[in-house]
Every structure is written in structure tokens, then in C-alpha cells.
Amino acid sequence: MNQKIMSLALNCIKKLVLVHIVFLAFMSIFRAVFFFYYLELNSLEGYYFDILNAFFLGFRIDLTVIGYIQAFPTLMLIFLYYLKKELFFKWFNSFLVYYLFVCYLIVTLLLCADFGFYSYFKDHINVLFFGLLDDDTKALMETFWQNYNVVLILFIFSLYLIGLFLIIKKIFILENKNYLSFFGLKISALIFLIILVLNFLIIRGTLGMYPLGKMIPNVSTNDYINKIAQNGFRAFTSAYGYRQDYLKRKYDLIEETGFKKNIKRAFEIHKHDELKDSENLLNNLKYKTSRIDNEDYNVVVIMVESFGMPILKYQSEEFNILGNLKKHFEEDLLFTNFISDGDGTISSLQALLLGIPHRPNSFEFSQSIYKQTSFDYTAAFLYNKANYETSFIYGGDLTWRNLGNFIKFQDYKNVEGKIDIYDNLKEKKGNDYFHPWGIFDEYLYSHILQKLENSKQKQFIVALSTNNHPPYNIPKDYKAKSLIFDQNIKNHLTGDFELAKQRFASYQYAVDQVGIFLDNFKKSKFKDNTIVVITADNNTIDGIMKYDDNQLFNSKNIPLYFYLPQELKEKLTIDTTVAGSQKDIFPTLYNLTLNNTEYLAVGNNLFDNISKHYGFNGSMIINEKNNAKKLNTLKDKTENEMLNYYKATLAVTEYLINEIYNSKKETK
């Protein structure tokens, strides 16, 4: 062993360890801030041991991040030792100051991004994060600027970075000591082998079968406590892995769910063992409409941004969150056990448009290999054949997520965005029409009414609103209703209360405008020949709420409202307690509006009182009524009927998509 060179190497390792300990302390402090800022527990009593376990597990996960950062210095030190040049060690020490600072900066940015992501999705960074990167950059910047004290945040962040850099530099200029051995060992090869093994174990985080970052164990019966262990860096790398697999076409839900060698069994489970065709499996997804009358109806389906259901339990005269929509929810049909297929707007929208559940860890069709695929079994194709004028109306820019182009391939004859809405306004006053993500909702709804008024044939309209979205802008002339937060509501909110008030003010405006639209609609001649469906894309208000019970269901719960002409409504027997999600909306409408028409669907007719009804969410959640269950991974083996049905239906969905995509490729 070259004692002098080894001493230099061991001094460098000592300094690396000291710096890593400092950064680990910062990561633990960040986790504590995260825990108390988003705290969803009414009381810590009974959970102290679980919380300690979560923080310890989190420390181990943080340590895996340090292991990855340390891998390069470890290998370089071994290389430099055998070069036996003292000058190289001096240069390397200077280099490490900047190397560590950059690595810690990247980790810190991901921790902060994860903090912000959680406030909106109530989950750590997942594949939706990459969708946010594809969003309107200008609108995202405006959102950040309006919702947060950017100057203060940047000031504190700058102080943190300066402090971090100075700490690293100070440690690396510490005077070297003369080390004669490594804990008594003097054989260089053995010393470096031990260091390499330790580095490997730190990265792996465990001696178990699965590396710690790949499989994070639960430490509590409380889901929030379990989430605390994860950190933004590991969440990002996991999501990035899913993204890369998808881009490389390694994404295979049939294999993930365990039906790779027996897709027929997936169809059997999905059809409750009632297959009518064992050869052409897609025939088992075909149905024929069974209408109760022969009247012609317009169809209007509106997806309202972030219209979560659980907050509505606090509705009162003082906290009038529903506004004008309240009376319509009471007068008409409201499904209360409905959940969102996706956790983001685009994922739930495509579930609606394509009549399929959102596939876990997948990416939006409009920005994938499917972006120019015509899924010719879907709604617009059927309604065009039935002599409807088909329209898709979005209150934002049609370039968002390449949505406009994708919609055109789905056979919507009119595809309109915020500029089309603005251009068709009957009267224009002032400039207060737009917010960062689109046009204010009231103008979207007036455009829908105008389209009905000007129609010369039956109308099929699908619309997506943009309000109730960060930065939570509402028109200056909007007369807000009372929103007094009593102590009960405050006790069920997490995070920044001032920001929560902005969110609820925006929520109230968005929902109130739906009510005003229905007020005007019911005064029109169209009330007797039009079916209106109102739903949401997701319950993102969940990001700042905590629940007394049934958290899994409440976190995904959204409303599904039907307005049916009175004569039609009286002919139907409807159970509004059945479960469902966006995949079920069009199969329901087909059976109300299309005569003797064959259609293909993964979802069910919600008005069918014989079928079993389940709601799906892409977070691997399924519900029946308000009973919800969740898979940890799609590979989980389970005896539960609901969960197996969910897995089988995902496999069936993937089979359907692949068959459609491959058939379109062959015809090009």
C-alpha cells in the first residue's frame, strides 16, 4: 500500500462522508416540512411509531440517492490511487466541490418540484409530471407567479444554495490527517473492495430481493404516513423509467397484469365468464343499443375542470360552493359514487372520448404513436352515422397536448378552441375574457347554447372547461357568493390557507357557471329534446383536503349529473348509487339516443340495473358503490373479485388498442 497516496484517498472519502451527512440532514428537514405542511392526520396519537418508521425508511431512501451521487467519486478515487499522482488528488478535491454542489442542486430542485406536484395531485411525482412539462409554459409561469410569493421563494432558495456551497467548500479545505490504515486494514485492494461494496449496498438500500427504490414497503395502515418515506428524486427516476419504457414500446399492460399467455381468460373475467366468441375476442365487447323511446335528442357532455365531489358535503348558505348548480343537482339525476378514470385532465378526457379506462403509467394518446389513429368505434363516428352534427369544444388552446389534431382523427366535424368561442360571441365588452389557460367558462357555455340555437340538425357536443385551474383566476365582474370557512372546514384543509381560499373561489365560479348554463338551458326550447351530462376530469381539490373516512374513494370521487327530458326520465328506473367512471358515459348515452345501433365498449350502460358496475382510476383503484380497493402494482396476485376484474379489464383494453392500432397501420 502506498501510504501517502492512500492517506489522500481516505481524507477525500472522509470529506465526502461529512458533506453527505450535511445534505442528508437537509433532506430529512425537508421531509419534516413536507409532513407537517400537508398533514392529513387529525391527531398524531397512535401513529408515533409509524411516523418514526416512515422517517427512518425515508432516511434510507435518501441514502440511496447519496449512493448514486457517491458512485462516481468512489470509482475515481480508486483510479487516482493507482495513478499515484498527488497533484491529481488536489485537482479532484477542487472538482468535487462543484460536482457535489451540482448534484445536490438537481436533487433539491426535484424535491421542490415534488412538493409542488403533491399540492395538486396529492401524490409524489409520477408520469403526469412529464405531461406538465408539455403544458403551456407561459401559463405555468403565470400560475407560479400568481399563486406563490416567487420573490421570497427565490430569495430563500438563493440563501440555501449559497449556504450549501460554502459548507461543501469549507469541508473540502479542512486540513488533511495522516491515515496509516482504514480501520486497521492496510491492503489497498481490500480497502477499495469494502468501499465499493458499501457504496453498492447504500444504492440498493436493502439486502432483500428488491432494491429499496423499486419497492418501498408500507410502515403504516395510514396511506399518508406511507407516502412520507418517498422523496422527489426517487419518484422522478421511477416515473422516468416508465416513460422510457413506454417510448421504447416496452409498455405492455397484458404482460403486466399477468394475461400475456392467456388473454382469453382476461376477456372471460371481464365478461363474467359469458364469452360469445372465443375466436374473435373483440366481438365480446360488441353490444346493440336498446332504447326506451324513438325521440330525437341533442346530446351535450361537459367535463368541468377539477370538479371534485367531497367538498360539496360542506355546502350551506354560508359556504355556498355549489351556487346555481345546487338546485339542478337536487332536481335531476346525480350519481354520487362516480370516480375519475384519470388524475389529470388529459387522462380522464381520453377515457371519456375512447370509452376506456385510463391505463396506469401510460401517456396521452394525442402525443404518442396513437396521435393519428382513428379509433372508429368511438362516439363521434357513431353519432355522425346517425346524422348528428358532432362538435368538440375546448375552452383553451387546441394545441395543448396536440389535442385538436387528435380530436379530428376521432371524427368530430367541428373542433373549436378558445379563439373560436371568442370570435362567435354575440357581444364583446372590454378585455376580461381570458385567463392563462383559456377563456372564462361562462363564454364556453354561452357558445354551447348558441350552437344549439343555430342548429339545423341534431347536435352531439363534447366540451371541456378550463377554469378552476391554477392560478385560479375569475372574471373581475363575477359576483361571488358567500364562502365563509367555519372551523370544521378549516380542520379538513391542509397547506396554505390563503391559497386554499383562491382555489375555492375559482371552484365556486366554475361550478356556478354550470348552474347558470343549466338555468338558461331549462328556459329554452331545448329542454324537451336535449340530454345534458355534466362530469369532471378529476378531484384535484383532494390535494388540500383530508377526510374523516373512506379516503381512497373520496380522493377520486367526482360527480356525474344527467339532465333528461321529463318524459324520458319518467320511463326509466335508475339507480344513482351505482359506481362508474368516464368509460361508462358514452355506453349509457348510446342506449338513450341511438336506434338499434351496434357499438363496441369496455364500459357499461349505467342505467342497466342488471350489470355489475365498477369505477376505475388509473392509480390502480376500483370501486363498487363507495367501497374502493387499490392494487400496489399490477403484478400483485389477489383473490379479490373487484381487483381481478380491474386487472382483466386493463388487459382487455390494451388488446383493443393494439388491435385497432395494428389494423390502421396495415391499411395505410
C-alpha positions in Angstrom: 0.0 0.0 0.0 1.3 3.5 -0.9 0.7 5.1 2.5 0.8 8.7 1.4 -1.5 8.3 -1.6 -3.9 6.1 0.4 -4.0 8.8 3.1 -5.0 11.3 0.5 -7.7 9.0 -0.7 -9.0 8.3 2.8 -9.1 12.0 3.6 -11.1 12.6 0.5 -13.6 9.9 1.5 -13.9 11.4 5.0 -14.8 14.8 3.5 -17.3 13.2 1.1 -19.0 11.4 4.1 -19.1 14.7 6.1 -20.7 16.6 3.2 -23.2 13.7 2.5 -24.2 13.8 6.2 -25.0 17.5 6.0 -27.1 17.0 2.9 -28.9 14.1 4.4 -29.8 16.3 7.3 -31.2 18.9 4.8 -33.3 16.1 3.1 -34.7 15.0 6.5 -35.6 18.6 7.4 -37.3 18.9 4.0 -39.3 15.7 4.7 -40.4 17.1 8.1 -41.6 20.3 6.4 -43.4 18.2 3.8 -45.0 16.1 6.5 -46.4 19.0 8.6 -47.3 21.2 5.7 -49.6 18.5 4.1 -50.5 16.8 7.3 -53.7 14.8 6.8 -53.9 13.4 10.3 -56.3 15.0 12.8 -54.1 13.6 15.5 -50.7 12.0 15.7 -51.8 9.9 18.6 -51.5 6.2 17.8 -49.2 6.9 14.9 -46.0 8.0 16.6 -44.2 4.7 16.0 -45.4 4.6 12.4 -44.2 8.1 11.8 -40.8 7.3 13.2 -40.6 4.3 10.9 -41.6 6.4 7.9 -38.9 8.9 8.6 -36.3 6.2 9.1 -37.4 4.5 5.9 -37.2 7.9 4.2 -33.7 8.4 5.5 -32.7 5.1 3.9 -34.3 6.1 0.6 -32.5 9.4 0.8 -29.3 7.5 1.4 -29.8 5.6 -1.9 -29.7 8.9 -3.6 -26.4 9.7 -1.9 -25.2 6.3 -3.0 -25.7 7.2 -6.7 -24.0 10.6 -6.2 -21.1 8.9 -4.5 -20.6 6.2 -7.1 -18.5 8.4 -9.4 -16.2 9.7 -6.7 -15.6 6.2 -5.4 -14.6 4.9 -8.8 -12.4 7.9 -9.5 -10.6 7.6 -6.2 -9.6 4.0 -7.0 -8.4 5.1 -10.4 -6.4 8.0 -8.9 -4.9 5.9 -6.3 -3.3 3.6 -8.9 -2.1 6.6 -10.9 -0.1 7.6 -7.7 0.0 11.4 -8.6 -0.6 13.7 -5.6 -1.4 16.7 -7.8 -4.4 14.8 -9.3 -5.9 14.5 -5.8 -5.6 18.2 -5.3 -7.4 18.8 -8.6 -10.0 16.2 -7.8 -10.8 17.8 -4.4 -11.5 21.1 -6.1 -13.6 19.3 -8.7 -15.7 17.6 -6.1 -16.8 20.9 -4.6 -18.6 21.7 -7.8 -19.6 18.2 -8.6 -21.4 17.7 -5.3 -23.0 21.2 -5.5 -24.5 20.5 -8.9 -25.7 17.0 -7.8 -27.3 18.4 -4.7 -28.8 21.3 -6.7 -30.5 18.8 -9.0 -31.8 16.7 -6.1 -33.1 19.9 -4.4 -34.9 21.0 -7.5 -36.6 17.6 -7.8 -37.6 17.7 -4.1 -39.1 21.2 -4.6 -40.9 20.0 -7.8 -42.3 17.1 -5.9 -43.5 19.4 -3.2 -45.5 21.5 -5.7 -46.7 18.4 -7.6 -48.1 16.9 -4.4 -50.1 20.1 -3.7 -52.1 19.4 -6.9 -52.2 15.7 -7.3 -51.8 14.5 -3.7 -49.1 12.1 -4.8 -45.4 12.2 -5.4 -44.1 12.8 -8.9 -45.5 10.2 -11.4 -45.9 10.0 -15.2 -48.2 13.0 -15.1 -45.2 15.1 -14.3 -43.9 14.8 -17.9 -47.3 15.9 -19.1 -47.0 19.1 -17.1 -43.7 19.7 -18.9 -45.7 19.6 -22.1 -48.2 22.1 -20.9 -48.4 25.8 -21.8 -45.1 27.1 -20.4 -46.3 30.7 -20.3 -49.4 29.7 -18.4 -47.4 27.6 -16.0 -45.1 30.5 -15.2 -48.2 32.8 -14.7 -49.6 30.2 -12.4 -46.5 30.0 -10.3 -46.2 33.8 -10.2 -49.8 34.4 -9.1 -50.1 31.6 -6.6 -46.8 31.9 -4.8 -44.5 34.6 -3.4 -41.9 34.0 -6.1 -39.5 36.7 -4.9 -39.4 35.4 -1.4 -39.1 31.8 -2.5 -36.2 32.7 -4.8 -34.5 34.7 -2.1 -34.7 31.8 0.4 -33.6 29.3 -2.2 -30.6 31.5 -3.1 -29.6 31.7 0.5 -29.9 28.0 0.8 -27.7 27.4 -2.3 -25.1 29.9 -1.1 -25.0 28.2 2.3 -24.8 24.8 0.8 -21.9 25.8 -1.4 -20.0 27.4 1.4 -20.5 24.3 3.6 -19.2 22.0 0.9 -16.2 24.2 0.2 -15.3 24.6 3.9 -15.3 20.9 4.5 -13.1 20.2 1.5 -10.5 22.7 2.6 -10.2 21.0 6.0 -6.6 20.1 6.8 -5.7 16.5 5.9 -4.7 14.0 8.5 -2.2 11.3 8.1 -4.1 8.0 8.0 -1.9 4.9 8.3 -4.8 2.4 7.7 -8.5 2.0 7.1 -9.9 0.7 10.4 -6.7 -1.4 10.8 -6.6 -2.6 7.2 -3.6 -1.8 5.1 -4.2 -3.8 1.9 -5.4 -1.3 -0.7 -7.3 -3.8 -2.8 -9.3 -5.0 0.2 -9.9 -1.4 1.4 -11.3 -0.4 -2.0 -13.4 -3.6 -2.3 -15.0 -2.8 1.0 -15.7 0.8 -0.1 -17.2 -0.5 -3.4 -19.4 -3.0 -1.6 -20.6 -0.4 0.9 -21.4 2.0 -1.9 -23.4 -0.7 -3.7 -25.3 -1.6 -0.6 -26.2 2.1 0.0 -27.5 2.4 -3.5 -29.5 -0.8 -3.1 -30.8 0.2 0.3 -31.5 -3.3 1.4 -30.3 -6.9 1.4 -33.8 -8.0 0.3 -34.9 -9.2 -3.1 -35.9 -5.8 -4.5 -33.8 -2.6 -4.3 -35.4 -0.1 -1.9 -36.2 2.5 -4.5 -38.0 -0.1 -6.6 -40.1 -1.5 -3.8 -40.9 0.8 -0.9 -42.6 -1.2 2.0 -45.6 0.1 3.9 -44.9 1.0 7.5 -48.5 2.1 8.5 -52.1 1.5 7.9 -52.3 5.2 7.1 -51.7 6.0 3.4 -50.3 9.5 4.1 -47.7 8.2 6.5 -46.6 5.6 3.9 -46.2 8.4 1.3 -43.8 10.3 3.6 -41.0 7.9 3.1 -40.7 8.6 -0.7 -38.6 11.5 -2.0 -38.9 13.6 -5.1 -35.7 12.3 -6.7 -36.6 8.6 -6.5 -40.2 9.4 -7.5 -38.9 11.2 -10.6 -36.5 8.4 -11.6 -39.3 5.8 -11.3 -41.6 7.9 -13.4 -38.9 8.5 -15.9 -38.3 4.7 -16.2 -42.0 4.2 -17.0 -41.8 7.0 -19.6 -38.7 5.5 -21.3 -40.3 2.0 -21.4 -43.4 3.5 -23.0 -41.4 5.4 -25.6 -39.5 2.2 -26.4 -42.7 0.3 -26.7 -41.9 -1.9 -23.8 -45.2 -0.8 -22.2 -47.4 -4.0 -22.1 -50.4 -4.0 -19.8 -51.3 -7.5 -20.9 -48.0 -8.8 -19.6 -48.1 -6.5 -16.5 -51.5 -7.8 -15.5 -50.5 -11.5 -16.0 -52.5 -12.3 -19.1 -49.7 -12.4 -21.7 -50.2 -16.1 -22.4 -53.9 -16.2 -21.8 -55.7 -13.1 -23.0 -58.9 -15.1 -23.4 -59.0 -15.5 -19.6 -58.9 -11.7 -19.3 -62.0 -11.5 -21.6 -63.7 -14.2 -19.5 -63.2 -12.3 -16.3 -64.3 -9.0 -17.9 -67.4 -10.7 -19.3 -68.1 -12.6 -16.0 -67.5 -15.9 -17.9 -70.0 -15.2 -20.6 -68.0 -15.2 -23.8 -70.0 -15.3 -27.0 -67.0 -15.6 -29.3 -63.8 -17.4 -28.3 -62.0 -16.8 -31.6 -62.6 -13.1 -32.4 -62.3 -11.7 -28.9 -63.3 -8.2 -29.8 -66.8 -9.4 -30.6 -67.3 -9.9 -26.9 -67.1 -6.1 -26.5 -69.9 -5.5 -29.0 -73.4 -4.6 -27.9 -76.6 -3.4 -29.5 -78.5 -0.4 -28.2 -81.9 -0.9 -26.6 -83.8 2.4 -26.4 -86.9 3.1 -24.4 -88.3 5.5 -27.0 -87.7 6.8 -30.5 -87.4 10.5 -29.9 -84.6 12.6 -31.4 -82.3 14.1 -28.7 -79.4 16.5 -28.8 -76.5 15.3 -26.6 -74.3 17.7 -24.6 -71.5 16.3 -22.5 -69.5 18.8 -20.4 -66.3 17.9 -18.5 -65.7 20.6 -15.8 -62.1 21.2 -14.7 -61.3 19.8 -11.2 -64.9 19.4 -10.1 -64.3 17.2 -7.0 -67.3 15.8 -5.1 -66.2 15.6 -1.4 -66.1 19.4 -0.7 -69.8 19.5 -1.6 -70.7 18.0 1.8 -69.9 21.4 3.3 -72.4 23.2 1.1 -74.5 25.7 3.1 -75.8 29.2 2.8 -72.6 30.5 4.4 -70.3 28.2 2.4 -72.2 28.3 -0.9 -69.7 26.4 -3.0 -72.3 25.0 -5.4 -74.0 28.3 -6.3 -76.7 28.0 -9.0 -75.9 24.3 -9.6 -77.3 23.3 -6.3 -81.0 23.2 -7.4 -80.1 21.3 -10.5 -78.3 18.6 -8.5 -81.4 18.3 -6.4 -83.9 18.3 -9.3 -82.1 15.9 -11.7 -80.0 12.8 -11.6 -76.8 12.8 -9.7 -74.5 9.8 -9.5 -72.6 10.1 -6.2 -70.3 7.0 -6.4 -68.6 8.1 -9.6 -64.8 8.4 -9.8 -62.4 9.8 -12.3 -60.6 7.4 -14.7 -57.5 9.6 -14.5 -55.8 12.0 -12.1 -55.1 14.6 -14.8 -57.3 16.3 -17.3 -56.0 14.6 -20.5 -56.1 11.1 -19.0 -59.8 11.4 -18.0 -60.7 13.2 -21.2 -59.2 10.4 -23.4 -61.0 7.8 -21.2 -64.3 9.6 -22.0 -63.5 10.0 -25.7 -62.3 6.5 -26.3 -64.6 4.8 -23.8 -61.7 3.0 -22.0 -60.2 3.1 -18.5 -57.1 5.1 -18.1 -54.1 2.8 -18.3 -51.7 3.1 -15.3 -48.3 4.7 -16.2 -49.3 5.4 -19.8 -49.1 8.7 -21.7 -51.7 10.7 -23.5 -52.8 9.3 -26.9 -52.5 12.7 -28.5 -48.7 12.8 -28.0 -47.9 9.2 -28.6 -47.8 6.7 -31.5 -51.6 6.8 -31.5 -51.9 10.5 -32.2 -53.1 10.0 -35.8 -55.0 6.8 -35.1 -58.8 6.9 -35.7 -60.5 4.8 -33.0 -63.5 4.2 -35.2 -65.6 2.5 -32.6 -65.9 5.7 -30.6 -68.8 8.2 -30.1 -68.4 10.7 -32.9 -68.2 8.0 -35.5 -71.5 6.6 -34.3 -73.3 9.9 -34.0 -72.1 11.0 -37.4 -73.7 7.9 -38.9 -76.9 8.8 -37.0 -77.0 12.2 -38.8 -75.8 14.3 -35.9 -73.5 17.3 -36.2 -70.6 16.4 -34.0 -68.6 19.1 -32.1 -65.7 19.1 -29.7 -65.3 22.5 -27.9 -62.4 23.3 -25.6 -62.1 26.5 -23.6 -58.4 26.5 -24.1 -55.9 26.3 -27.0 -56.3 23.3 -29.2 -52.5 23.0 -29.5 -52.5 21.9 -25.8 -51.2 18.3 -25.8 -51.8 18.2 -29.6 -55.4 17.8 -28.6 -57.0 19.5 -31.6 -55.3 17.2 -34.1 -56.1 14.1 -32.2 -59.7 15.0 -31.9 -60.0 15.5 -35.7 -58.9 11.9 -36.1 -61.8 10.8 -33.9 -64.3 12.1 -36.5 -65.5 15.3 -34.7 -66.6 17.5 -37.6 -66.3 20.8 -35.6 -63.2 21.2 -33.4 -63.3 24.6 -31.6 -61.0 26.3 -29.1 -61.0 29.5 -27.1 -60.4 31.7 -30.2 -63.4 30.2 -32.0 -65.5 30.8 -28.9 -64.4 34.4 -28.6 -65.0 35.1 -32.3 -68.5 33.8 -32.1 -69.5 35.9 -29.1 -72.6 38.0 -29.9 -71.3 40.9 -27.9 -67.9 41.9 -26.8 -67.3 44.2 -23.9 -63.9 45.1 -22.5 -61.0 42.7 -22.4 -61.8 40.4 -19.5 -62.4 37.2 -21.5 -59.3 35.2 -21.0 -57.2 33.7 -18.2 -53.8 32.0 -18.6 -55.3 28.6 -19.6 -58.2 29.7 -21.8 -61.4 31.6 -22.0 -63.6 32.0 -18.9 -66.2 29.2 -18.6 -69.3 31.5 -18.9 -68.4 32.1 -22.6 -67.8 28.4 -23.3 -71.4 27.7 -22.0 -72.9 30.6 -23.9 -71.2 29.2 -27.0 -72.8 25.8 -26.5 -76.3 27.4 -26.2 -75.6 29.4 -29.3 -74.7 26.3 -31.1 -78.0 24.7 -30.1 -79.9 27.8 -31.2 -78.3 27.9 -34.6 -78.5 24.1 -35.2 -80.2 22.7 -38.3 -79.7 19.1 -37.3 -79.3 17.0 -34.2 -76.3 18.1 -32.1 -73.7 16.0 -30.4 -71.4 18.2 -28.4 -68.5 17.4 -26.1 -67.0 20.3 -24.2 -64.1 20.7 -21.8 -63.8 23.8 -19.5 -60.6 25.4 -18.3 -61.5 27.4 -15.1 -60.9 26.1 -11.6 -57.2 25.7 -12.6 -54.1 27.4 -11.2 -53.6 30.3 -11.0 -57.4 30.4 -10.1 -58.4 33.5 -12.0 -62.1 34.6 -12.1 -63.6 37.5 -14.1 -63.5 40.8 -12.3 -67.2 41.4 -12.6 -68.2 38.0 -11.2 -70.4 38.4 -8.1 -69.1 35.8 -5.7 -71.4 34.1 -3.3 -70.7 33.6 0.4 -67.7 31.4 1.2 -67.3 31.5 4.9 -64.8 28.9 6.2 -66.0 27.5 9.5 -63.7 25.6 11.8 -64.9 22.3 10.6 -63.9 23.1 7.0 -60.5 24.6 8.2 -59.8 21.4 10.1 -60.2 19.4 6.9 -57.8 21.5 4.8 -54.0 21.2 4.5 -51.3 23.5 3.2 -51.6 27.3 2.7 -55.0 28.5 3.7 -54.8 31.7 1.6 -54.1 29.6 -1.5 -57.0 27.3 -0.5 -59.3 30.3 -0.5 -58.3 31.2 -4.0 -58.9 27.6 -5.1 -62.4 27.5 -3.6 -63.3 30.9 -5.1 -62.3 29.6 -8.5 -64.1 26.3 -7.9 -67.3 28.3 -6.9 -67.1 30.3 -10.1 -66.6 27.3 -12.3 -69.5 25.3 -10.7 -71.8 28.3 -10.5 -71.4 28.9 -14.2 -72.5 25.4 -14.9 -75.6 26.2 -12.8 -76.2 29.4 -14.8 -75.9 27.5 -18.0 -78.5 25.0 -16.9 -80.8 27.8 -15.7 -80.7 29.3 -19.3 -80.9 25.9 -20.9 -84.0 25.0 -19.0 -85.7 28.2 -20.1 -85.1 27.3 -23.7 -87.0 25.1 -26.1 -84.2 22.6 -26.0 -85.1 21.3 -22.5 -87.6 18.9 -24.1 -85.2 17.4 -26.7 -81.7 17.5 -25.2 -79.8 15.3 -22.8 -77.1 17.1 -20.8 -74.3 15.3 -18.9 -72.0 17.1 -16.5 -68.9 15.5 -15.0 -65.4 16.4 -14.0 -61.9 15.4 -15.1 -60.6 14.7 -11.5 -60.8 15.8 -7.9 -57.6 17.8 -7.6 -59.1 19.7 -4.7 -58.1 16.5 -2.9 -54.6 17.9 -2.8 -55.5 20.2 0.1 -58.2 18.1 1.8 -58.3 15.4 4.4 -61.2 13.1 5.1 -62.7 11.6 8.2 -63.2 8.2 6.5 -63.1 6.3 3.1 -60.1 8.3 2.0 -59.4 6.1 -1.1 -62.8 6.6 -2.5 -63.1 10.3 -1.6 -59.8 11.1 -3.2 -61.1 10.2 -6.6 -64.8 11.0 -6.2 -66.4 13.3 -8.8 -70.0 14.0 -9.7 -71.9 12.6 -12.7 -75.1 14.6 -13.5 -77.7 13.8 -16.0 -80.4 16.1 -17.2 -83.1 14.1 -19.1 -86.3 15.5 -20.6 -89.1 14.8 -18.2 -91.0 12.3 -20.4 -87.8 10.2 -20.9 -86.9 10.4 -17.3 -90.3 9.0 -16.2 -89.9 5.9 -18.4 -86.6 4.9 -16.7 -85.7 3.2 -13.5 -82.3 4.5 -12.5 -80.1 3.6 -9.5 -77.9 6.7 -8.9 -75.8 4.8 -6.3 -74.1 2.6 -8.8 -70.3 3.1 -9.3 -68.8 4.2 -12.6 -66.1 6.3 -14.3 -65.7 8.2 -17.6 -65.5 4.9 -19.5 -69.2 4.4 -18.8 -70.7 7.7 -20.0 -71.0 7.1 -23.7 -72.3 3.5 -23.5 -75.1 5.0 -21.3 -75.8 7.7 -23.9 -75.8 5.3 -26.8 -78.7 3.4 -25.2 -80.7 6.6 -24.7 -80.2 8.1 -28.1 -79.2 5.6 -30.9 -81.6 3.3 -32.5 -80.7 -0.4 -32.9 -77.0 0.5 -33.2 -74.1 -1.8 -32.7 -71.3 -0.4 -30.6 -68.1 -1.5 -29.0 -67.4 -0.7 -25.4 -65.2 -1.5 -22.4 -67.5 0.4 -20.1 -71.1 -0.3 -19.1 -74.5 1.3 -19.5 -75.0 2.9 -16.1 -78.8 2.7 -16.5 -78.6 -1.1 -16.8 -79.8 -2.4 -13.5 -78.7 -6.0 -14.2 -75.0 -5.4 -14.9 -72.3 -5.0 -12.3 -70.9 -1.5 -12.2 -67.4 -0.5 -11.2 -65.5 2.7 -11.4 -61.8 2.7 -12.3 -59.0 5.1 -11.6 -55.5 4.9 -13.2 -53.9 4.9 -9.7 -54.9 1.2 -9.7 -58.1 1.9 -7.8 -61.5 0.3 -8.4 -64.8 1.0 -6.6 -68.2 -0.6 -6.3 -70.6 1.9 -4.8 -68.4 3.7 -2.3 -66.3 0.7 -1.5 -62.9 1.2 -3.0 -59.8 -1.0 -3.2 -56.3 -0.4 -4.5 -53.5 -2.5 -6.0 -49.9 -1.7 -5.1 -48.7 -3.0 -8.5 -50.4 -4.6 -11.5 -48.4 -7.7 -10.9 -50.0 -8.2 -7.5 -51.8 -11.5 -7.2 -55.1 -11.3 -5.5 -58.2 -13.3 -4.8 -60.4 -10.2 -4.7 -63.0 -10.2 -7.4 -63.0 -6.5 -7.9 -59.3 -6.2 -8.2 -59.1 -9.2 -10.6 -61.8 -7.6 -12.7 -59.8 -4.4 -12.9 -56.7 -6.2 -14.0 -58.5 -8.2 -16.6 -60.3 -5.1 -18.0 -57.0 -3.3 -18.4 -55.6 -6.3 -20.3 -58.8 -6.3 -22.5 -58.3 -2.5 -23.0 -54.7 -3.0 -24.1 -55.8 -5.7 -26.5 -58.4 -3.5 -28.0 -56.0 -0.6 -28.5 -53.4 -2.8 -30.1 -55.9 -4.4 -32.5 -57.2 -1.0 -33.6 -53.7 0.5 -34.0 -52.3 -2.5 -35.9 -55.3 -2.6 -38.2 -54.9 1.0 -39.0 -51.2 0.5 -39.8 -52.0 -2.2 -42.2 -54.5 -0.1 -44.1 -52.0 2.9 -44.5 
